[in-house]
Amino acid sequence: MTRAKKFKLLLIVQLIVTVMYKMIPIELTYYMNSFFIVGMALGAYLILKAIVYACPNCGKHQIMLGFFKYRLPTDNCYVCCEKIDS
């Protein structure tokens, strides 16, 4: 499985965890909820992966283009069109 597909799969899992957390009634101890803990950990992991996801050939970032501009990763670099997983 390529890095782009793994990242997209983790985004889908994050979405499912977030929806499941929102479906549970609000309690005073929300931070003890397993969906909250998994969602926060997975979210932090995805942010770190997005920051370091760069092309090995040209070094350009593939996900984070700016503070408010993002795109989904692909198997080829957006700039030099080389395979990222090679």
C-alpha positions, 0 to 999 in steps of 0.5 A: 500500500502506498503512502498516499493510500495509507494517509487517505485511509487514516483520514477516513478512520479519523472521520469515523472516530469523530462521528462516533464521538459526536454520537455519544451523549455529552458527559462531564468526563468527555476526555475519558471517552475512548473515541475522544482519546483515539481521535486526538491521538490519530489527529496529532499523528495525521498532522505530523504525517502531513507536515513531513510528507514531501517528495524525496526528489525535489523536497516539495510538500505534497499535502500542506501548501500553506496555512489554509491550503491543503490537498490530498496526496497522490502517488506522484509528486505534484511538481516533478511528477516522480513516484513518491514511494520509490 
